[in-house]
C-alpha cells in the first residue's frame, strides 16, 4: 500500500516526532511505500494568496495553482491512504496544517465543481496532546476538540 504521511510539528525533539518516526518505521518494516510531507521541514507556505482566495471564493477551476499545491495534490492522487500526524495546539491543529488544508483542498480538486481528488481507501489521524485525557476533560479542551471545525 502507498501511504501519504502529512506530518506537522515544529520540533524534532518532541513526543509527536517520536510517534511519527515510529509510525514511519512500522510502515516501512511492513513493506509499505511512503510519501511524506513534513510541513515544517519543507517550509510549506500556508498563507493563501489573493489569487488563490479569489479562485476558491468564486469556485473557479481556471485559476493557476502554484507548484507546491500541485505537488501535494499529486501525492494524494498517488496514494492509497493518508495519515495526518500532529500535536494539539490550544484544541486545534497547528496553523501550518490548517493552511495546508486551505491551499491543497481546492475547487475542482476536493470539492465542486466535479472534484477530481481520489477517494482514498483509508485515512488516519494521529493526534498528540501534551496533557492527560483527565486534564483535557477537566479544562473543557476535549469537548472543544470534539466540536471543532478543522478540515470541514
URJOUR-V995255 format. One record per residue. N is the residue number from 0. RES is the residue in one small letter. SS is DSSP state (a for helix, b for strand, c for the rest). D_CENTER is the distance of its C-alpha to the mean C-alpha in whole Angstrom. Layout:
N,RES,SS,D_CENTER / N,RES,SS,D_CENTER
//
This chain:
0,x,c,19 / 1,x,b,16 / 2,x,b,13 / 3,x,b,10 / 4,x,b,8 / 5,x,b,5 / 6,x,b,7 / 7,x,b,8 / 8,x,c,11 / 9,x,c,14 / 10,x,c,17 / 11,x,c,18 / 12,x,c,20 / 13,x,c,18 / 14,x,a,18 / 15,x,a,14 / 16,x,a,15 / 17,x,a,18 / 18,x,a,16 / 19,x,a,13 / 20,x,a,17 / 21,x,a,18 / 22,x,a,16 / 23,x,a,16 / 24,x,a,20 / 25,x,a,20 / 26,x,a,18 / 27,x,a,20 / 28,x,a,23 / 29,x,c,23 / 30,x,c,23 / 31,x,c,20 / 32,x,b,18 / 33,x,b,15 / 34,x,b,13 / 35,x,b,11 / 36,x,b,9 / 37,x,b,10 / 38,x,c,9 / 39,x,c,12 / 40,x,c,14 / 41,x,c,14 / 42,x,c,14 / 43,x,c,11 / 44,x,c,13 / 45,x,c,12 / 46,x,c,15 / 47,x,c,15 / 48,x,c,19 / 49,x,a,22 / 50,x,a,22 / 51,x,a,18 / 52,x,a,19 / 53,x,a,22 / 54,x,a,21 / 55,x,a,19 / 56,x,a,21 / 57,x,c,24 / 58,x,c,22 / 59,x,c,23 / 60,x,c,22 / 61,x,c,25 / 62,x,c,23 / 63,x,c,22 / 64,x,c,18 / 65,x,c,18 / 66,x,a,17 / 67,x,a,14 / 68,x,a,13 / 69,x,a,15 / 70,x,a,14 / 71,x,a,10 / 72,x,a,12 / 73,x,a,14 / 74,x,a,12 / 75,x,a,11 / 76,x,a,14 / 77,x,c,16 / 78,x,c,14 / 79,x,c,15 / 80,x,b,12 / 81,x,b,9 / 82,x,b,8 / 83,x,b,5 / 84,x,b,8 / 85,x,b,8 / 86,x,b,12 / 87,x,c,13 / 88,x,b,14 / 89,x,c,17 / 90,x,c,16 / 91,x,b,12 / 92,x,c,9 / 93,x,c,10 / 94,x,a,11 / 95,x,a,9 / 96,x,a,5 / 97,x,a,7 / 98,x,a,9 / 99,x,a,6 / 100,x,a,6 / 101,x,a,10 / 102,x,a,11 / 103,x,a,9 / 104,x,c,10 / 105,x,c,14 / 106,x,b,17 / 107,x,c,19 / 108,x,c,15 / 109,x,c,13 / 110,x,b,16 / 111,x,c,20 / 112,x,c,22 / 113,x,c,22 / 114,x,c,18 / 115,x,c,18 / 116,x,c,15 / 117,x,c,15 / 118,x,c,15 / 119,x,c,14 / 120,x,c,16 / 121,x,b,14 / 122,x,b,11 / 123,x,b,10 / 124,x,b,9 / 125,x,b,11 / 126,x,b,11 / 127,x,b,14 / 128,x,c,17 / 129,x,c,20 / 130,x,c,22 / 131,x,c,24 / 132,x,a,23 / 133,x,a,27 / 134,x,a,26 / 135,x,a,23 / 136,x,a,25 / 137,x,a,28 / 138,x,a,26 / 139,x,c,24 / 140,x,a,21 / 141,x,a,20 / 142,x,a,22 / 143,x,a,20 / 144,x,a,16 / 145,x,a,18 / 146,x,c,18 / 147,x,c,15 / 148,x,c,14 / 149,x,c,10 / 150,x,c,9 / 151,x,c,12
//
